[in-house]
Protein backbone atom coordinates (compact mmCIF):
# COMPACT_ATOMS: atom_id res chain seq x y z
CA UNK A 1 0.00 0.00 0.00
CA UNK A 2 1.04 3.54 -0.64
CA UNK A 3 -0.68 6.89 -0.21
CA UNK A 4 -2.17 8.95 -2.97
CA UNK A 5 0.15 11.85 -2.09
CA UNK A 6 3.20 9.72 -2.93
CA UNK A 7 1.83 8.80 -6.37
CA UNK A 8 0.18 11.95 -7.70
CA UNK A 9 2.13 14.82 -9.22
CA UNK A 10 -0.56 17.34 -8.22
CA UNK A 11 -3.40 17.22 -5.70
CA UNK A 12 -5.25 20.51 -5.42
CA UNK A 13 -8.64 21.97 -4.69
CA UNK A 14 -10.39 25.13 -5.80
CA UNK A 15 -13.81 26.69 -6.00
CA UNK A 16 -16.24 25.42 -8.59
CA UNK A 17 -18.67 28.26 -8.11
CA UNK A 18 -19.73 29.52 -4.70
CA UNK A 19 -21.41 26.29 -3.64
CA UNK A 20 -18.92 23.62 -4.76
CA UNK A 21 -15.26 22.69 -4.48
CA UNK A 22 -13.44 20.63 -7.07
CA UNK A 23 -10.44 18.45 -6.29
CA UNK A 24 -7.96 17.60 -9.03
CA UNK A 25 -5.62 14.62 -8.78
CA UNK A 26 -3.08 14.57 -11.61
CA UNK A 27 -0.29 12.20 -12.56
CA UNK A 28 2.84 12.67 -14.65
CA UNK A 29 3.07 9.01 -15.66
CA UNK A 30 0.48 7.15 -17.72
CA UNK A 31 1.52 3.92 -16.00
CA UNK A 32 0.95 5.34 -12.51
CA UNK A 33 -2.39 6.89 -13.49
CA UNK A 34 -3.54 3.59 -14.98
CA UNK A 35 -2.38 1.61 -11.93
CA UNK A 36 -4.30 3.92 -9.59
CA UNK A 37 -7.36 3.76 -11.82
CA UNK A 38 -7.27 -0.03 -11.99
CA UNK A 39 -6.67 -0.36 -8.24
CA UNK A 40 -10.21 0.78 -7.47
CA UNK A 41 -8.91 2.97 -4.64
CA UNK A 42 -10.62 6.10 -5.95
CA UNK A 43 -14.40 5.87 -6.02
CA UNK A 44 -17.38 8.01 -5.22
CA UNK A 45 -17.76 6.07 -1.97
CA UNK A 46 -14.16 6.77 -0.91
CA UNK A 47 -14.58 10.52 -1.41
CA UNK A 48 -18.00 10.54 0.25
CA UNK A 49 -16.43 8.88 3.28
CA UNK A 50 -13.43 11.24 3.32
CA UNK A 51 -15.67 14.31 3.32
CA UNK A 52 -18.56 12.85 5.36
CA UNK A 53 -21.03 13.22 2.49
CA UNK A 54 -23.56 10.97 0.87
CA UNK A 55 -22.42 9.37 -2.37
CA UNK A 56 -25.13 11.26 -4.23
CA UNK A 57 -23.38 14.53 -3.30
CA UNK A 58 -20.08 13.49 -4.92
CA UNK A 59 -19.34 13.87 -8.62
CA UNK A 60 -16.34 11.77 -9.63
CA UNK A 61 -14.69 11.87 -13.06
CA UNK A 62 -11.79 10.03 -14.67
CA UNK A 63 -10.06 12.07 -17.38
CA UNK A 64 -7.78 9.69 -19.24
CA UNK A 65 -6.29 12.20 -21.74
CA UNK A 66 -5.15 14.40 -18.82
CA UNK A 67 -4.03 11.52 -16.57
CA UNK A 68 -6.35 12.96 -13.95
CA UNK A 69 -9.27 12.41 -11.64
CA UNK A 70 -11.67 15.19 -10.73
CA UNK A 71 -14.04 15.24 -7.78
CA UNK A 72 -16.67 17.89 -7.15
CA UNK A 73 -18.30 18.18 -3.75
CA UNK A 74 -20.63 20.71 -2.12
CA UNK A 75 -19.09 23.30 0.17
CA UNK A 76 -20.19 23.33 3.79
CA UNK A 77 -20.45 27.14 3.55
CA UNK A 78 -20.98 29.30 0.46
CA UNK A 79 -17.70 30.91 -0.61
CA UNK A 80 -17.28 34.24 1.16
CA UNK A 81 -20.20 33.80 3.51
CA UNK A 82 -19.85 34.36 7.25
CA UNK A 83 -18.12 31.34 8.72
CA UNK A 84 -16.31 30.40 5.50
CA UNK A 85 -12.72 29.62 6.46
CA UNK A 86 -11.41 28.99 2.92
CA UNK A 87 -12.86 31.49 0.47
CA UNK A 88 -10.96 30.03 -2.52
CA UNK A 89 -11.47 26.37 -1.64
CA UNK A 90 -7.71 25.91 -1.92
CA UNK A 91 -7.28 24.01 1.36
CA UNK A 92 -9.97 21.38 0.89
CA UNK A 93 -7.77 18.67 -0.64
CA UNK A 94 -6.21 17.54 2.68
CA UNK A 95 -8.53 14.53 3.30
CA UNK A 96 -7.44 13.08 -0.05
CA UNK A 97 -3.70 13.00 0.65
CA UNK A 98 -3.64 9.84 2.73
CA UNK A 99 -6.05 7.70 0.72
CA UNK A 100 -4.37 4.32 0.50
CA UNK A 101 -3.76 2.86 -2.94
CA UNK A 102 -2.96 -0.88 -3.19
CA UNK A 103 -0.17 -0.78 -5.76
C-alpha positions in Angstrom: 0.0 0.0 0.0 1.0 3.5 -0.6 -0.7 6.9 -0.2 -2.2 9.0 -3.0 0.2 11.8 -2.1 3.2 9.7 -2.9 1.8 8.8 -6.4 0.2 12.0 -7.7 2.1 14.8 -9.2 -0.6 17.3 -8.2 -3.4 17.2 -5.7 -5.3 20.5 -5.4 -8.6 22.0 -4.7 -10.4 25.1 -5.8 -13.8 26.7 -6.0 -16.2 25.4 -8.6 -18.7 28.3 -8.1 -19.7 29.5 -4.7 -21.4 26.3 -3.6 -18.9 23.6 -4.8 -15.3 22.7 -4.5 -13.4 20.6 -7.1 -10.4 18.4 -6.3 -8.0 17.6 -9.0 -5.6 14.6 -8.8 -3.1 14.6 -11.6 -0.3 12.2 -12.6 2.8 12.7 -14.7 3.1 9.0 -15.7 0.5 7.2 -17.7 1.5 3.9 -16.0 1.0 5.3 -12.5 -2.4 6.9 -13.5 -3.5 3.6 -15.0 -2.4 1.6 -11.9 -4.3 3.9 -9.6 -7.4 3.8 -11.8 -7.3 0.0 -12.0 -6.7 -0.4 -8.2 -10.2 0.8 -7.5 -8.9 3.0 -4.6 -10.6 6.1 -6.0 -14.4 5.9 -6.0 -17.4 8.0 -5.2 -17.8 6.1 -2.0 -14.2 6.8 -0.9 -14.6 10.5 -1.4 -18.0 10.5 0.2 -16.4 8.9 3.3 -13.4 11.2 3.3 -15.7 14.3 3.3 -18.6 12.8 5.4 -21.0 13.2 2.5 -23.6 11.0 0.9 -22.4 9.4 -2.4 -25.1 11.3 -4.2 -23.4 14.5 -3.3 -20.1 13.5 -4.9 -19.3 13.9 -8.6 -16.3 11.8 -9.6 -14.7 11.9 -13.1 -11.8 10.0 -14.7 -10.1 12.1 -17.4 -7.8 9.7 -19.2 -6.3 12.2 -21.7 -5.2 14.4 -18.8 -4.0 11.5 -16.6 -6.3 13.0 -14.0 -9.3 12.4 -11.6 -11.7 15.2 -10.7 -14.0 15.2 -7.8 -16.7 17.9 -7.2 -18.3 18.2 -3.7 -20.6 20.7 -2.1 -19.1 23.3 0.2 -20.2 23.3 3.8 -20.5 27.1 3.5 -21.0 29.3 0.5 -17.7 30.9 -0.6 -17.3 34.2 1.2 -20.2 33.8 3.5 -19.8 34.4 7.3 -18.1 31.3 8.7 -16.3 30.4 5.5 -12.7 29.6 6.5 -11.4 29.0 2.9 -12.9 31.5 0.5 -11.0 30.0 -2.5 -11.5 26.4 -1.6 -7.7 25.9 -1.9 -7.3 24.0 1.4 -10.0 21.4 0.9 -7.8 18.7 -0.6 -6.2 17.5 2.7 -8.5 14.5 3.3 -7.4 13.1 -0.1 -3.7 13.0 0.7 -3.6 9.8 2.7 -6.1 7.7 0.7 -4.4 4.3 0.5 -3.8 2.9 -2.9 -3.0 -0.9 -3.2 -0.2 -0.8 -5.8 
